[in-house]
């Protein structure tokens, strides 16, 4: 009887579309200049579930800062890290 080998390839992808609403800003928690998105523009990310987002915002997982114009900004680096943490759990 011939020996069989089974190969399983698992892939994940994440698509980030940079909008005109994203901007570069200083993230004090990352200690670097990062891409930021205004809190009111997070609805533009279609596969981001609202209950999960609200839980992340109430935790320390997302890095937030205040822009000069008064808008609340979220560090995209921390958002991506949180999404990856969720997918691996």
PDB file of N, CA, C and O in Angstrom:
ATOM      1  N   UNK A   1       0.838  -1.180   0.000  1.00  0.00           N
ATOM      2  CA  UNK A   1       0.000   0.000   0.000  1.00  0.00           C
ATOM      3  C   UNK A   1       0.884   1.244   0.000  1.00  0.00           C
ATOM      4  O   UNK A   1       1.860   1.319   0.747  1.00  0.00           O
ATOM      5  N   UNK A   2       0.539   2.217  -0.837  1.00  0.00           N
ATOM      6  CA  UNK A   2       1.345   3.431  -0.976  1.00  0.00           C
ATOM      7  C   UNK A   2       1.144   4.331   0.240  1.00  0.00           C
ATOM      8  O   UNK A   2       0.051   4.406   0.800  1.00  0.00           O
ATOM      9  N   UNK A   3       2.227   5.015   0.638  1.00  0.00           N
ATOM     10  CA  UNK A   3       2.183   5.946   1.759  1.00  0.00           C
ATOM     11  C   UNK A   3       1.606   7.279   1.282  1.00  0.00           C
ATOM     12  O   UNK A   3       1.987   7.777   0.222  1.00  0.00           O
ATOM     13  N   UNK A   4       0.693   7.852   2.056  1.00  0.00           N
ATOM     14  CA  UNK A   4       0.082   9.118   1.687  1.00  0.00           C
ATOM     15  C   UNK A   4       0.513  10.201   2.670  1.00  0.00           C
ATOM     16  O   UNK A   4       0.633   9.966   3.872  1.00  0.00           O
ATOM     17  N   UNK A   5       0.737  11.376   2.132  1.00  0.00           N
ATOM     18  CA  UNK A   5       1.076  12.536   2.953  1.00  0.00           C
ATOM     19  C   UNK A   5       0.005  13.590   2.734  1.00  0.00           C
ATOM     20  O   UNK A   5      -0.369  13.891   1.601  1.00  0.00           O
ATOM     21  N   UNK A   6      -0.476  14.139   3.824  1.00  0.00           N
ATOM     22  CA  UNK A   6      -1.501  15.180   3.735  1.00  0.00           C
ATOM     23  C   UNK A   6      -0.863  16.505   4.154  1.00  0.00           C
ATOM     24  O   UNK A   6      -0.256  16.606   5.220  1.00  0.00           O
ATOM     25  N   UNK A   7      -1.008  17.504   3.307  1.00  0.00           N
ATOM     26  CA  UNK A   7      -0.474  18.831   3.571  1.00  0.00           C
ATOM     27  C   UNK A   7      -1.654  19.795   3.705  1.00  0.00           C
ATOM     28  O   UNK A   7      -2.492  19.905   2.810  1.00  0.00           O
ATOM     29  N   UNK A   8      -1.700  20.485   4.837  1.00  0.00           N
ATOM     30  CA  UNK A   8      -2.758  21.469   5.069  1.00  0.00           C
ATOM     31  C   UNK A   8      -2.104  22.845   5.137  1.00  0.00           C
ATOM     32  O   UNK A   8      -1.185  23.076   5.923  1.00  0.00           O
ATOM     33  N   UNK A   9      -2.590  23.739   4.310  1.00  0.00           N
ATOM     34  CA  UNK A   9      -2.070  25.103   4.290  1.00  0.00           C
ATOM     35  C   UNK A   9      -3.176  26.025   4.781  1.00  0.00           C
ATOM     36  O   UNK A   9      -4.268  26.068   4.216  1.00  0.00           O
ATOM     37  N   UNK A  10      -2.875  26.753   5.830  1.00  0.00           N
ATOM     38  CA  UNK A  10      -3.846  27.685   6.401  1.00  0.00           C
ATOM     39  C   UNK A  10      -3.347  29.096   6.156  1.00  0.00           C
ATOM     40  O   UNK A  10      -2.197  29.420   6.449  1.00  0.00           O
ATOM     41  N   UNK A  11      -4.214  29.923   5.621  1.00  0.00           N
ATOM     42  CA  UNK A  11      -3.808  31.297   5.336  1.00  0.00           C
ATOM     43  C   UNK A  11      -4.803  32.271   5.957  1.00  0.00           C
ATOM     44  O   UNK A  11      -5.977  31.956   6.153  1.00  0.00           O
ATOM     45  N   UNK A  12      -4.304  33.444   6.254  1.00  0.00           N
ATOM     46  CA  UNK A  12      -5.132  34.537   6.767  1.00  0.00           C
ATOM     47  C   UNK A  12      -4.747  35.783   5.993  1.00  0.00           C
ATOM     48  O   UNK A  12      -3.591  35.960   5.611  1.00  0.00           O
ATOM     49  N   UNK A  13      -5.698  36.618   5.773  1.00  0.00           N
ATOM     50  CA  UNK A  13      -5.380  37.870   5.101  1.00  0.00           C
ATOM     51  C   UNK A  13      -6.111  39.005   5.793  1.00  0.00           C
ATOM     52  O   UNK A  13      -7.155  38.815   6.417  1.00  0.00           O
ATOM     53  N   UNK A  14      -5.548  40.164   5.669  1.00  0.00           N
ATOM     54  CA  UNK A  14      -6.127  41.362   6.234  1.00  0.00           C
ATOM     55  C   UNK A  14      -5.927  42.475   5.227  1.00  0.00           C
ATOM     56  O   UNK A  14      -4.804  42.743   4.799  1.00  0.00           O
ATOM     57  N   UNK A  15      -7.002  43.115   4.853  1.00  0.00           N
ATOM     58  CA  UNK A  15      -6.944  44.189   3.873  1.00  0.00           C
ATOM     59  C   UNK A  15      -7.216  45.503   4.583  1.00  0.00           C
ATOM     60  O   UNK A  15      -8.231  45.664   5.260  1.00  0.00           O
ATOM     61  N   UNK A  16      -6.306  46.425   4.418  1.00  0.00           N
ATOM     62  CA  UNK A  16      -6.473  47.754   4.986  1.00  0.00           C
ATOM     63  C   UNK A  16      -6.530  48.726   3.824  1.00  0.00           C
ATOM     64  O   UNK A  16      -5.595  48.833   3.030  1.00  0.00           O
ATOM     65  N   UNK A  17      -7.626  49.417   3.746  1.00  0.00           N
ATOM     66  CA  UNK A  17      -7.779  50.426   2.714  1.00  0.00           C
ATOM     67  C   UNK A  17      -7.559  51.770   3.386  1.00  0.00           C
ATOM     68  O   UNK A  17      -8.307  52.162   4.281  1.00  0.00           O
ATOM     69  N   UNK A  18      -6.541  52.458   2.951  1.00  0.00           N
ATOM     70  CA  UNK A  18      -6.245  53.754   3.535  1.00  0.00           C
ATOM     71  C   UNK A  18      -7.226  54.773   2.984  1.00  0.00           C
ATOM     72  O   UNK A  18      -7.353  54.958   1.773  1.00  0.00           O
ATOM     73  N   UNK A  19      -7.904  55.418   3.895  1.00  0.00           N
ATOM     74  CA  UNK A  19      -8.894  56.388   3.453  1.00  0.00           C
ATOM     75  C   UNK A  19      -8.333  57.789   3.576  1.00  0.00           C
ATOM     76  O   UNK A  19      -7.255  58.010   4.127  1.00  0.00           O
ATOM     77  N   UNK A  20      -9.083  58.706   3.057  1.00  0.00           N
ATOM     78  CA  UNK A  20      -8.658  60.100   3.160  1.00  0.00           C
ATOM     79  C   UNK A  20      -8.771  60.597   4.585  1.00  0.00           C
ATOM     80  O   UNK A  20      -8.270  61.672   4.914  1.00  0.00           O
ATOM     81  N   UNK A  21      -9.438  59.807   5.448  1.00  0.00           N
ATOM     82  CA  UNK A  21      -9.616  60.203   6.836  1.00  0.00           C
ATOM     83  C   UNK A  21      -8.463  59.753   7.734  1.00  0.00           C
ATOM     84  O   UNK A  21      -8.339  60.229   8.863  1.00  0.00           O
ATOM     85  N   UNK A  22      -7.629  58.852   7.250  1.00  0.00           N
ATOM     86  CA  UNK A  22      -6.503  58.425   8.074  1.00  0.00           C
ATOM     87  C   UNK A  22      -5.385  59.463   7.962  1.00  0.00           C
ATOM     88  O   UNK A  22      -5.281  60.188   6.972  1.00  0.00           O
ATOM     89  N   UNK A  23      -4.572  59.511   8.982  1.00  0.00           N
ATOM     90  CA  UNK A  23      -3.479  60.486   9.012  1.00  0.00           C
ATOM     91  C   UNK A  23      -2.353  59.954   9.873  1.00  0.00           C
ATOM     92  O   UNK A  23      -2.536  59.025  10.659  1.00  0.00           O
ATOM     93  N   UNK A  24      -1.208  60.545   9.717  1.00  0.00           N
ATOM     94  CA  UNK A  24      -0.059  60.192  10.551  1.00  0.00           C
ATOM     95  C   UNK A  24      -0.143  60.989  11.842  1.00  0.00           C
ATOM     96  O   UNK A  24      -0.505  62.165  11.840  1.00  0.00           O
ATOM     97  N   UNK A  25       0.193  60.340  12.931  1.00  0.00           N
ATOM     98  CA  UNK A  25       0.176  61.026  14.208  1.00  0.00           C
ATOM     99  C   UNK A  25       1.060  60.294  15.198  1.00  0.00           C
ATOM    100  O   UNK A  25       1.434  59.142  14.980  1.00  0.00           O
ATOM    101  N   UNK A  26       1.389  60.962  16.273  1.00  0.00           N
ATOM    102  CA  UNK A  26       2.250  60.375  17.291  1.00  0.00           C
ATOM    103  C   UNK A  26       1.413  59.510  18.234  1.00  0.00           C
ATOM    104  O   UNK A  26       0.435  59.978  18.817  1.00  0.00           O
ATOM    105  N   UNK A  27       1.802  58.262  18.375  1.00  0.00           N
ATOM    106  CA  UNK A  27       1.171  57.355  19.343  1.00  0.00           C
ATOM    107  C   UNK A  27       2.116  57.270  20.533  1.00  0.00           C
ATOM    108  O   UNK A  27       3.219  56.735  20.419  1.00  0.00           O
ATOM    109  N   UNK A  28       1.691  57.786  21.652  1.00  0.00           N
ATOM    110  CA  UNK A  28       2.573  57.813  22.819  1.00  0.00           C
ATOM    111  C   UNK A  28       2.817  56.416  23.368  1.00  0.00           C
ATOM    112  O   UNK A  28       3.868  56.170  23.959  1.00  0.00           O
ATOM    113  N   UNK A  29       1.867  55.485  23.188  1.00  0.00           N
ATOM    114  CA  UNK A  29       2.055  54.128  23.684  1.00  0.00           C
ATOM    115  C   UNK A  29       2.994  53.314  22.797  1.00  0.00           C
ATOM    116  O   UNK A  29       3.751  52.479  23.293  1.00  0.00           O
ATOM    117  N   UNK A  30       2.947  53.555  21.492  1.00  0.00           N
ATOM    118  CA  UNK A  30       3.899  52.896  20.583  1.00  0.00           C
ATOM    119  C   UNK A  30       5.256  53.593  20.630  1.00  0.00           C
ATOM    120  O   UNK A  30       6.292  52.988  20.356  1.00  0.00           O
ATOM    121  N   UNK A  31       5.226  54.872  20.983  1.00  0.00           N
ATOM    122  CA  UNK A  31       6.451  55.661  21.002  1.00  0.00           C
ATOM    123  C   UNK A  31       6.966  55.957  19.605  1.00  0.00           C
ATOM    124  O   UNK A  31       8.171  56.062  19.375  1.00  0.00           O
ATOM    125  N   UNK A  32       6.017  56.091  18.668  1.00  0.00           N
ATOM    126  CA  UNK A  32       6.412  56.313  17.274  1.00  0.00           C
ATOM    127  C   UNK A  32       5.288  57.023  16.529  1.00  0.00           C
ATOM    128  O   UNK A  32       4.147  57.085  16.988  1.00  0.00           O
ATOM    129  N   UNK A  33       5.646  57.553  15.373  1.00  0.00           N
ATOM    130  CA  UNK A  33       4.634  58.134  14.497  1.00  0.00           C
ATOM    131  C   UNK A  33       3.953  56.980  13.771  1.00  0.00           C
ATOM    132  O   UNK A  33       4.613  56.167  13.124  1.00  0.00           O
ATOM    133  N   UNK A  34       2.645  56.917  13.882  1.00  0.00           N
ATOM    134  CA  UNK A  34       1.873  55.813  13.315  1.00  0.00           C
ATOM    135  C   UNK A  34       0.725  56.351  12.476  1.00  0.00           C
ATOM    136  O   UNK A  34       0.389  57.534  12.539  1.00  0.00           O
ATOM    137  N   UNK A  35       0.140  55.477  11.704  1.00  0.00           N
ATOM    138  CA  UNK A  35      -1.074  55.807  10.965  1.00  0.00           C
ATOM    139  C   UNK A  35      -2.229  55.793  11.962  1.00  0.00           C
ATOM    140  O   UNK A  35      -2.364  54.855  12.748  1.00  0.00           O
ATOM    141  N   UNK A  36      -3.055  56.827  11.929  1.00  0.00           N
ATOM    142  CA  UNK A  36      -4.168  56.964  12.867  1.00  0.00           C
ATOM    143  C   UNK A  36      -5.467  57.104  12.082  1.00  0.00           C
ATOM    144  O   UNK A  36      -5.475  57.588  10.951  1.00  0.00           O
ATOM    145  N   UNK A  37      -6.555  56.675  12.695  1.00  0.00           N
ATOM    146  CA  UNK A  37      -7.874  56.842  12.088  1.00  0.00           C
ATOM    147  C   UNK A  37      -8.803  57.431  13.147  1.00  0.00           C
ATOM    148  O   UNK A  37      -8.752  57.055  14.318  1.00  0.00           O
ATOM    149  N   UNK A  38      -9.639  58.347  12.719  1.00  0.00           N
ATOM    150  CA  UNK A  38     -10.576  58.978  13.642  1.00  0.00           C
ATOM    151  C   UNK A  38     -11.614  57.959  14.088  1.00  0.00           C
ATOM    152  O   UNK A  38     -12.066  57.125  13.304  1.00  0.00           O
ATOM    153  N   UNK A  39     -11.976  58.042  15.338  1.00  0.00           N
ATOM    154  CA  UNK A  39     -12.936  57.112  15.926  1.00  0.00           C
ATOM    155  C   UNK A  39     -14.239  57.065  15.139  1.00  0.00           C
ATOM    156  O   UNK A  39     -14.816  55.993  14.963  1.00  0.00           O
ATOM    157  N   UNK A  40     -14.701  58.201  14.669  1.00  0.00           N
ATOM    158  CA  UNK A  40     -15.964  58.226  13.918  1.00  0.00           C
ATOM    159  C   UNK A  40     -15.839  57.569  12.546  1.00  0.00           C
ATOM    160  O   UNK A  40     -16.854  57.293  11.907  1.00  0.00           O
ATOM    161  N   UNK A  41     -14.629  57.315  12.084  1.00  0.00           N
ATOM    162  CA  UNK A  41     -14.423  56.680  10.776  1.00  0.00           C
ATOM    163  C   UNK A  41     -14.217  55.173  10.875  1.00  0.00           C
ATOM    164  O   UNK A  41     -14.015  54.517   9.853  1.00  0.00           O
ATOM    165  N   UNK A  42     -14.262  54.617  12.067  1.00  0.00           N
ATOM    166  CA  UNK A  42     -14.076  53.173  12.206  1.00  0.00           C
ATOM    167  C   UNK A  42     -15.220  52.381  11.588  1.00  0.00           C
ATOM    168  O   UNK A  42     -15.063  51.194  11.300  1.00  0.00           O
ATOM    169  N   UNK A  43     -16.360  53.015  11.384  1.00  0.00           N
ATOM    170  CA  UNK A  43     -17.475  52.343  10.719  1.00  0.00           C
ATOM    171  C   UNK A  43     -17.145  52.008   9.266  1.00  0.00           C
ATOM    172  O   UNK A  43     -17.838  51.206   8.639  1.00  0.00           O
ATOM    173  N   UNK A  44     -16.109  52.610   8.739  1.00  0.00           N
ATOM    174  CA  UNK A  44     -15.701  52.352   7.352  1.00  0.00           C
ATOM    175  C   UNK A  44     -15.030  50.991   7.205  1.00  0.00           C
ATOM    176  O   UNK A  44     -14.821  50.527   6.083  1.00  0.00           O
ATOM    177  N   UNK A  45     -14.691  50.346   8.313  1.00  0.00           N
ATOM    178  CA  UNK A  45     -14.087  49.011   8.272  1.00  0.00           C
ATOM    179  C   UNK A  45     -15.235  48.009   8.366  1.00  0.00           C
ATOM    180  O   UNK A  45     -15.784  47.808   9.449  1.00  0.00           O
ATOM    181  N   UNK A  46     -15.610  47.375   7.246  1.00  0.00           N
ATOM    182  CA  UNK A  46     -16.839  46.596   7.190  1.00  0.00           C
ATOM    183  C   UNK A  46     -16.865  45.349   8.072  1.00  0.00           C
ATOM    184  O   UNK A  46     -17.921  45.007   8.603  1.00  0.00           O
ATOM    185  N   UNK A  47     -15.750  44.668   8.241  1.00  0.00           N
ATOM    186  CA  UNK A  47     -15.768  43.423   9.000  1.00  0.00           C
ATOM    187  C   UNK A  47     -15.404  43.611  10.475  1.00  0.00           C
ATOM    188  O   UNK A  47     -15.121  42.635  11.171  1.00  0.00           O
ATOM    189  N   UNK A  48     -15.410  44.828  10.944  1.00  0.00           N
ATOM    190  CA  UNK A  48     -15.137  45.119  12.344  1.00  0.00           C
ATOM    191  C   UNK A  48     -16.469  45.146  13.091  1.00  0.00           C
ATOM    192  O   UNK A  48     -17.278  46.056  12.912  1.00  0.00           O
ATOM    193  N   UNK A  49     -16.680  44.141  13.925  1.00  0.00           N
ATOM    194  CA  UNK A  49     -17.953  44.010  14.624  1.00  0.00           C
ATOM    195  C   UNK A  49     -18.070  45.056  15.724  1.00  0.00           C
ATOM    196  O   UNK A  49     -17.147  45.248  16.516  1.00  0.00           O
ATOM    197  N   UNK A  50     -19.195  45.719  15.762  1.00  0.00           N
ATOM    198  CA  UNK A  50     -19.414  46.832  16.703  1.00  0.00           C
ATOM    199  C   UNK A  50     -19.269  46.416  18.175  1.00  0.00           C
ATOM    200  O   UNK A  50     -18.627  47.143  18.933  1.00  0.00           O
ATOM    201  N   UNK A  51     -19.838  45.276  18.618  1.00  0.00           N
ATOM    202  CA  UNK A  51     -19.673  44.893  20.028  1.00  0.00           C
ATOM    203  C   UNK A  51     -18.206  44.650  20.413  1.00  0.00           C
ATOM    204  O   UNK A  51     -17.773  45.024  21.503  1.00  0.00           O
ATOM    205  N   UNK A  52     -17.455  44.025  19.512  1.00  0.00           N
ATOM    206  CA  UNK A  52     -16.038  43.790  19.775  1.00  0.00           C
ATOM    207  C   UNK A  52     -15.287  45.105  19.839  1.00  0.00           C
ATOM    208  O   UNK A  52     -14.443  45.297  20.715  1.00  0.00           O
ATOM    209  N   UNK A  53     -15.582  46.003  18.929  1.00  0.00           N
ATOM    210  CA  UNK A  53     -14.930  47.311  18.904  1.00  0.00           C
ATOM    211  C   UNK A  53     -15.176  48.073  20.204  1.00  0.00           C
ATOM    212  O   UNK A  53     -14.257  48.666  20.769  1.00  0.00           O
ATOM    213  N   UNK A  54     -16.418  48.051  20.672  1.00  0.00           N
ATOM    214  CA  UNK A  54     -16.743  48.751  21.911  1.00  0.00           C
ATOM    215  C   UNK A  54     -16.001  48.151  23.096  1.00  0.00           C
ATOM    216  O   UNK A  54     -15.549  48.882  23.977  1.00  0.00           O
ATOM    217  N   UNK A  55     -15.872  46.835  23.126  1.00  0.00           N
ATOM    218  CA  UNK A  55     -15.125  46.179  24.203  1.00  0.00           C
ATOM    219  C   UNK A  55     -13.652  46.568  24.134  1.00  0.00           C
ATOM    220  O   UNK A  55     -13.030  46.823  25.165  1.00  0.00           O
ATOM    221  N   UNK A  56     -13.092  46.617  22.931  1.00  0.00           N
ATOM    222  CA  UNK A  56     -11.687  46.995  22.776  1.00  0.00           C
ATOM    223  C   UNK A  56     -11.469  48.438  23.200  1.00  0.00           C
ATOM    224  O   UNK A  56     -10.452  48.759  23.816  1.00  0.00           O
ATOM    225  N   UNK A  57     -12.426  49.317  22.870  1.00  0.00           N
ATOM    226  CA  UNK A  57     -12.296  50.725  23.241  1.00  0.00           C
ATOM    227  C   UNK A  57     -12.343  50.912  24.755  1.00  0.00           C
ATOM    228  O   UNK A  57     -11.695  51.813  25.287  1.00  0.00           O
ATOM    229  N   UNK A  58     -13.100  50.072  25.447  1.00  0.00           N
ATOM    230  CA  UNK A  58     -13.196  50.154  26.905  1.00  0.00           C
ATOM    231  C   UNK A  58     -12.022  49.490  27.606  1.00  0.00           C
ATOM    232  O   UNK A  58     -11.820  49.684  28.804  1.00  0.00           O
ATOM    233  N   UNK A  59     -11.256  48.716  26.870  1.00  0.00           N
ATOM    234  CA  UNK A  59     -10.055  48.099  27.437  1.00  0.00           C
ATOM    235  C   UNK A  59      -8.853  48.968  27.075  1.00  0.00           C
ATOM    236  O   UNK A  59      -9.006  50.031  26.474  1.00  0.00           O
ATOM    237  N   UNK A  60      -7.688  48.521  27.434  1.00  0.00           N
ATOM    238  CA  UNK A  60      -6.465  49.272  27.107  1.00  0.00           C
ATOM    239  C   UNK A  60      -5.823  48.755  25.820  1.00  0.00           C
ATOM    240  O   UNK A  60      -4.676  49.090  25.524  1.00  0.00           O
ATOM    241  N   UNK A  61      -6.555  47.941  25.055  1.00  0.00           N
ATOM    242  CA  UNK A  61      -5.974  47.322  23.865  1.00  0.00           C
ATOM    243  C   UNK A  61      -5.733  48.300  22.723  1.00  0.00           C
ATOM    244  O   UNK A  61      -4.763  48.152  21.979  1.00  0.00           O
ATOM    245  N   UNK A  62      -6.595  49.290  22.575  1.00  0.00           N
ATOM    246  CA  UNK A  62      -6.441  50.252  21.491  1.00  0.00           C
ATOM    247  C   UNK A  62      -5.800  51.525  22.012  1.00  0.00           C
ATOM    248  O   UNK A  62      -6.206  52.064  23.042  1.00  0.00           O
ATOM    249  N   UNK A  63      -4.802  51.995  21.294  1.00  0.00           N
ATOM    250  CA  UNK A  63      -4.118  53.232  21.669  1.00  0.00           C
ATOM    251  C   UNK A  63      -4.905  54.412  21.131  1.00  0.00           C
ATOM    252  O   UNK A  63      -5.150  54.515  19.929  1.00  0.00           O
ATOM    253  N   UNK A  64      -5.295  55.294  22.025  1.00  0.00           N
ATOM    254  CA  UNK A  64      -6.090  56.455  21.625  1.00  0.00           C
ATOM    255  C   UNK A  64      -5.338  57.737  21.921  1.00  0.00           C
ATOM    256  O   UNK A  64      -4.546  57.814  22.860  1.00  0.00           O
ATOM    257  N   UNK A  65      -5.599  58.729  21.109  1.00  0.00           N
ATOM    258  CA  UNK A  65      -5.036  60.055  21.343  1.00  0.00           C
ATOM    259  C   UNK A  65      -6.029  61.095  20.842  1.00  0.00           C
ATOM    260  O   UNK A  65      -6.990  60.778  20.141  1.00  0.00           O
ATOM    261  N   UNK A  66      -5.778  62.319  21.211  1.00  0.00           N
ATOM    262  CA  UNK A  66      -6.650  63.423  20.831  1.00  0.00           C
ATOM    263  C   UNK A  66      -5.925  64.284  19.803  1.00  0.00           C
ATOM    264  O   UNK A  66      -4.803  64.731  20.038  1.00  0.00           O
ATOM    265  N   UNK A  67      -6.572  64.514  18.666  1.00  0.00           N
ATOM    266  CA  UNK A  67      -5.981  65.340  17.604  1.00  0.00           C
ATOM    267  C   UNK A  67      -6.131  66.811  17.958  1.00  0.00           C
ATOM    268  O   UNK A  67      -6.909  67.175  18.839  1.00  0.00           O
ATOM    269  N   UNK A  68      -5.376  67.650  17.257  1.00  0.00           N
ATOM    270  CA  UNK A  68      -5.451  69.095  17.471  1.00  0.00           C
ATOM    271  C   UNK A  68      -6.856  69.651  17.221  1.00  0.00           C
ATOM    272  O   UNK A  68      -7.265  70.635  17.838  1.00  0.00           O
ATOM    273  N   UNK A  69      -7.588  69.005  16.307  1.00  0.00           N
ATOM    274  CA  UNK A  69      -8.945  69.474  16.004  1.00  0.00           C
ATOM    275  C   UNK A  69      -9.992  68.924  16.974  1.00  0.00           C
ATOM    276  O   UNK A  69     -11.183  69.197  16.825  1.00  0.00           O
ATOM    277  N   UNK A  70      -9.548  68.151  17.963  1.00  0.00           N
ATOM    278  CA  UNK A  70     -10.454  67.624  18.981  1.00  0.00           C
ATOM    279  C   UNK A  70     -11.003  66.237  18.704  1.00  0.00           C
ATOM    280  O   UNK A  70     -11.712  65.682  19.544  1.00  0.00           O
ATOM    281  N   UNK A  71     -10.694  65.661  17.545  1.00  0.00           N
ATOM    282  CA  UNK A  71     -11.205  64.329  17.236  1.00  0.00           C
ATOM    283  C   UNK A  71     -10.386  63.256  17.957  1.00  0.00           C
ATOM    284  O   UNK A  71      -9.189  63.422  18.192  1.00  0.00           O
ATOM    285  N   UNK A  72     -11.052  62.161  18.300  1.00  0.00           N
ATOM    286  CA  UNK A  72     -10.398  61.027  18.935  1.00  0.00           C
ATOM    287  C   UNK A  72      -9.787  60.145  17.858  1.00  0.00           C
ATOM    288  O   UNK A  72     -10.463  59.763  16.903  1.00  0.00           O
ATOM    289  N   UNK A  73      -8.514  59.824  18.013  1.00  0.00           N
ATOM    290  CA  UNK A  73      -7.812  59.007  17.030  1.00  0.00           C
ATOM    291  C   UNK A  73      -7.451  57.651  17.622  1.00  0.00           C
ATOM    292  O   UNK A  73      -7.152  57.533  18.810  1.00  0.00           O
ATOM    293  N   UNK A  74      -7.485  56.634  16.772  1.00  0.00           N
ATOM    294  CA  UNK A  74      -7.085  55.288  17.142  1.00  0.00           C
ATOM    295  C   UNK A  74      -5.840  54.928  16.333  1.00  0.00           C
ATOM    296  O   UNK A  74      -5.800  55.127  15.119  1.00  0.00           O
ATOM    297  N   UNK A  75      -4.844  54.406  17.005  1.00  0.00           N
ATOM    298  CA  UNK A  75      -3.614  53.957  16.345  1.00  0.00           C
ATOM    299  C   UNK A  75      -3.919  52.679  15.568  1.00  0.00           C
ATOM    300  O   UNK A  75      -4.344  51.684  16.154  1.00  0.00           O
ATOM    301  N   UNK A  76      -3.706  52.701  14.263  1.00  0.00           N
ATOM    302  CA  UNK A  76      -3.991  51.523  13.443  1.00  0.00           C
ATOM    303  C   UNK A  76      -3.085  50.349  13.801  1.00  0.00           C
ATOM    304  O   UNK A  76      -3.476  49.192  13.644  1.00  0.00           O
ATOM    305  N   UNK A  77      -1.885  50.638  14.277  1.00  0.00           N
ATOM    306  CA  UNK A  77      -0.973  49.585  14.698  1.00  0.00           C
ATOM    307  C   UNK A  77      -1.590  48.779  15.846  1.00  0.00           C
ATOM    308  O   UNK A  77      -1.535  47.550  15.842  1.00  0.00           O
ATOM    309  N   UNK A  78      -2.171  49.466  16.819  1.00  0.00           N
ATOM    310  CA  UNK A  78      -2.792  48.773  17.948  1.00  0.00           C
ATOM    311  C   UNK A  78      -4.070  48.058  17.515  1.00  0.00           C
ATOM    312  O   UNK A  78      -4.389  46.994  18.045  1.00  0.00           O
ATOM    313  N   UNK A  79      -4.798  48.625  16.565  1.00  0.00           N
ATOM    314  CA  UNK A  79      -6.006  47.986  16.054  1.00  0.00           C
ATOM    315  C   UNK A  79      -5.659  46.683  15.344  1.00  0.00           C
ATOM    316  O   UNK A  79      -6.327  45.668  15.542  1.00  0.00           O
ATOM    317  N   UNK A  80      -4.624  46.709  14.522  1.00  0.00           N
ATOM    318  CA  UNK A  80      -4.186  45.501  13.819  1.00  0.00           C
ATOM    319  C   UNK A  80      -3.705  44.441  14.801  1.00  0.00           C
ATOM    320  O   UNK A  80      -3.999  43.257  14.634  1.00  0.00           O
ATOM    321  N   UNK A  81      -2.966  44.860  15.825  1.00  0.00           N
ATOM    322  CA  UNK A  81      -2.488  43.918  16.840  1.00  0.00           C
ATOM    323  C   UNK A  81      -3.663  43.264  17.557  1.00  0.00           C
ATOM    324  O   UNK A  81      -3.633  42.068  17.849  1.00  0.00           O
ATOM    325  N   UNK A  82      -4.690  44.047  17.837  1.00  0.00           N
ATOM    326  CA  UNK A  82      -5.862  43.504  18.539  1.00  0.00           C
ATOM    327  C   UNK A  82      -6.632  42.546  17.653  1.00  0.00           C
ATOM    328  O   UNK A  82      -7.117  41.522  18.133  1.00  0.00           O
ATOM    329  N   UNK A  83      -6.756  42.856  16.373  1.00  0.00           N
ATOM    330  CA  UNK A  83      -7.434  41.946  15.433  1.00  0.00           C
ATOM    331  C   UNK A  83      -6.666  40.637  15.330  1.00  0.00           C
ATOM    332  O   UNK A  83      -7.274  39.567  15.335  1.00  0.00           O
ATOM    333  N   UNK A  84      -5.345  40.701  15.237  1.00  0.00           N
ATOM    334  CA  UNK A  84      -4.529  39.498  15.146  1.00  0.00           C
ATOM    335  C   UNK A  84      -4.652  38.659  16.425  1.00  0.00           C
ATOM    336  O   UNK A  84      -4.696  37.431  16.358  1.00  0.00           O
ATOM    337  N   UNK A  85      -4.707  39.309  17.570  1.00  0.00           N
ATOM    338  CA  UNK A  85      -4.857  38.621  18.856  1.00  0.00           C
ATOM    339  C   UNK A  85      -6.182  37.864  18.896  1.00  0.00           C
ATOM    340  O   UNK A  85      -6.245  36.748  19.411  1.00  0.00           O
ATOM    341  N   UNK A  86      -7.226  38.461  18.362  1.00  0.00           N
ATOM    342  CA  UNK A  86      -8.537  37.833  18.332  1.00  0.00           C
ATOM    343  C   UNK A  86      -8.545  36.628  17.420  1.00  0.00           C
ATOM    344  O   UNK A  86      -9.117  35.592  17.759  1.00  0.00           O
ATOM    345  N   UNK A  87      -7.911  36.755  16.257  1.00  0.00           N
ATOM    346  CA  UNK A  87      -7.900  35.654  15.282  1.00  0.00           C
ATOM    347  C   UNK A  87      -7.091  34.462  15.782  1.00  0.00           C
ATOM    348  O   UNK A  87      -7.414  33.321  15.452  1.00  0.00           O
ATOM    349  N   UNK A  88      -6.044  34.705  16.573  1.00  0.00           N
ATOM    350  CA  UNK A  88      -5.216  33.598  17.047  1.00  0.00           C
ATOM    351  C   UNK A  88      -5.823  32.910  18.264  1.00  0.00           C
ATOM    352  O   UNK A  88      -5.422  31.801  18.616  1.00  0.00           O
ATOM    353  N   UNK A  89      -6.788  33.564  18.907  1.00  0.00           N
ATOM    354  CA  UNK A  89      -7.417  32.964  20.104  1.00  0.00           C
ATOM    355  C   UNK A  89      -8.462  31.941  19.734  1.00  0.00           C
ATOM    356  O   UNK A  89      -9.082  31.346  20.615  1.00  0.00           O
TER     357      UNK A  89
END
